[in-house]
Amino acid sequence: MTADLQYLAGSTVLTFVMLLSASLIRARGWTVGGTLLAMRNRDDLPEHTPLSARADRAGKNMLEGLAMFTAALIVARLAAAAAPTAIGAATAPALA
């Protein structure tokens, strides 16, 4: 696996952890009642605390960043597949 795909996989795992932690912080998932609240219909959630609001915003921000990073990675991969000699020629003098 190349480095860019490792970064994408790591970012995906981090995004999942951030969204999960934001959900569990808001529902107080470390308690029995909070775990039950987190697993059922989420229509009657408690109000955000400052910590849960910040975790929610950070998770959503990471999700938006992941979408842009994935798109940029796909474009870079397709550009490299379309013209591998041009990219290799552009970096070869810098290595010498």
N, C-alpha and C positions, 0 to 999 in steps of 0.2 A: 504494500500500500504506500502510495506516495505521501509526501509531507502534507500537501494540500488536502488530500482526502482524510488524513489523520486529524487535521485541524477541523475539518467539517464534522467528522464523527465526534470529536471532543466537544465541539460547540453544540451539537445536537444533544448529547448527554447533559451538558451543562444547562441547556434550555429546559430540558425535561425536569431536572432537579430544581431549577428556579421556579418553574410553574407549579410543581408539586409542593414545594415548601411554602409558596405564597398561599396556596389553597389550604394547606394544613395549618398555617399560622392563623388564617382568618377563621377557620372552623374549630380551632383549638383541638387539632387531631391527636394530641398526646393524651387527651382524656377519653374515657369511654363514650361519653355523650358527644364529644367532638368528632370522634371516629364515626359514630353512627350518623351524625349530621353530614359529614363529608361524603358518606357513601349513598345517601339518599337524594331525593329531589332538592335542588339548591335554591328553591324559591324563597325560603325564609331564613336566610343567613343573617348573622348578627352584623351590626355596623362595623365598618373598618376601624381598626385601631391605627395609630400612626405607623406602627411597625408593619402591620398587614397591608396597609395602603402602599407603603414604600416597596414591600416585597412584590406586590401585584404589579406596580408600575415597572419595576426592574425586570420582572418576568416577561411582561408584554413588550418592553423595549428590546429585550434579548431576542424574542420571537421575530420582531420586525428586522432586527439586524441579521438574524439567521437567514431570513428570506433574501435579503440583499446580498449576503455573502455567498449563498448558494447560487444565485443568478450570476454573480461575478465569476465564480469558480467555473460554472458551465461555459460562460462566454470565453474565458481564458483557455479552457480545455479545447473548445471547438476551434478557437483561433490557432492553437498550437497544432491541432490535427490537420487544419487546412493548409498551413504553410510551415512545416517543421524546419525547412532549410533556412527560411528567412529569420526565424527566431534564433536558430543556432548560429547563423552568420552574424547576427547582431550582438550576440554575447561572446563570441570567440575572441575578438580583439581585446575585450576587457579582461579576459583570463590570461592573456599573454604577457 
